[in-house]
Amino acid sequence: MSPGFTEPTPEAALRTRALRLLARREHSRAELRRKLAPQAEEGGVDVDALLDDFTSRGWLSEERFVEQAVRAKARRYGPLKIAQHLRERGIDEAGIEKGLAQARAGEGEALASAWRARFGRLPADEADKARQVRFLQQRGFPLEEVLRFLKSRPDAMR
């Protein structure tokens, strides 16, 4: 160790790690807490106090995280898949509803885009239709929306 150099305190090291994570991308509070917990336990640092400080400074924002996640996922996935992604990241139901309201605006185009990218043609028979429906449902689109879409001549939407 060189003269004049001191080890950072556990709190400073945790703060630096948190800032590095947030510099890469937005995180939910629960997600950031989970990533910082092992290092915080080692140093005996209060993670919640650190996260409260970050939130008060505007560095950590669940609203921003939800907006970014919805924007990134809405092009390829339906509202059910997006809601599940947000739940896994620790977002509460009110935040999920707010984010899904944003996603619903482009839901029809997202459904058409996912369908075109994978199939691009109407189902030839019932087995093909079932395959297309399953695929779109796995992407998080509700069954009634998928069936309505397939009935509405999607080849005219190009």
N, C-alpha and C positions, 0 to 999 in steps of 0.2 A: 504494500500500500504506500502510495507516495505521501510525503509530508503535506499537511494541510487538507488532505482529503478525508472526509468523514463519511461513514456509511449513512445512507438516507434512513430516516426513521421509518418504521413499518407503515405509518400513516402516509408519509410522503411517497413511499414505494407503491402503496395501494392506489393513491390518487393518480400517480403517473400511469399505472397500468390501466386504470379506468379511463383516463383521457385518451390513451392510445387506442383502446377499444372503441370509444366513441368517435375518434377521428376516422376510423375505417368505415363505420356505418352507424345508423341509429340503432339503439337497443331499447327494449322495454326495461322497466325498473326490475322486474322479476328476473329477466334474462341476465342483466348486468350483475344483480345480487348473486345469482348462481355462479357466474364466472369469477366473481371476486371473493366468494366465501372461503375457499381453501386458503388463500393468502391472508385473508383477514383473521381467520382462526389462528394461524401461525403467529401473527403479530399482535393479536388481541385488540384489533381495531374494530370500531363500531361501523359496520357497512351502511346501516340505515342512516346514520348521521351524515356520512359522506354522500350518500345518494340524495338526502334532503338538501344538502348544500349545492349539489350539482343541479337539482331541480330548481332551487331558488335562483340560481345564476342563469338558468335557461339552457344549460348544457345537456340536460337530460329531460326529454319531453315525450310522454307517452302519446300525445296527440300527433306529434311529428312522426313517431315510429309507426303509428297506425296509418297515417297518410302515405308514408313511403312504402310500407308493406302492401297496402291496397293498390297503390299505383303500380308497383312491380308485379303483383300477382294477377291483377284484373285483366291483363291482356291475354292470359292463358287459362285462367281458372274461374270457376263460378263462385257464387257467394257462399255456398256450403263449405267448399275447400278453403276459401279465404278465412271464414269464421273459425274453422278448425285450426288454421295456422296461427291466428291471433290468440286463440285460447291456449295453445301450446306455449306461447310466449308470455302468458300471464296477464293478458289484457282482460279487463272486466267486461261484463255483458253490455253495459252502457257504451263503452268505447268501441266494442265490436259493432253495435247497431249504428253508431255514428259513421264508422268506416264503411259499413255495408251500404249505407245510404249513398255514399260517394261511388261505390262500385256498381250499384244498380243502374246508374245513369248510362253506363256503357255495356250492360249485361248482354243485350241482344247482339251487339257487334262482337263481343268476346265469344259468345256462343257460335256465331257464324264463322268467326275467324278460326276457332279451334276445330270446327267441323270441316272447313275448307282445307286447312292444313293437313288433316289426317285422311279425309275421304274425298271431298270435292265432287261427289256425285250422289244422287239419290240412291237409297238402298234398292237392290235388284229384287230381293225377296224378303220374307219375314226373318230368316236367319241373319241376313245382312243388316236388316233394320235393328234387330235385337243387339247385334254387335256394336252398331253405331250408338244406340241408346246407352248401352253399358259403358262405352268409352266416355261419352259426354257426362254421364252420371259420375264416373270416377274422377272427372275433372272438376266436379263440384257443382254442376248445374242441376237444378231440381227437375224431377221426372216430367212434371206437367209442362215446364218450359221447353224441354227437349222434344216432347211429342208435338207440341204446338209448332215448334220450329220445323220439324220434319214434315209436317202437313202443309206448311206454308210455302212450298216450292223454293227451297233455299238456293237452288241454282240460279234463280232470278236476282239474287242479292249480290252478285259479283260486280 
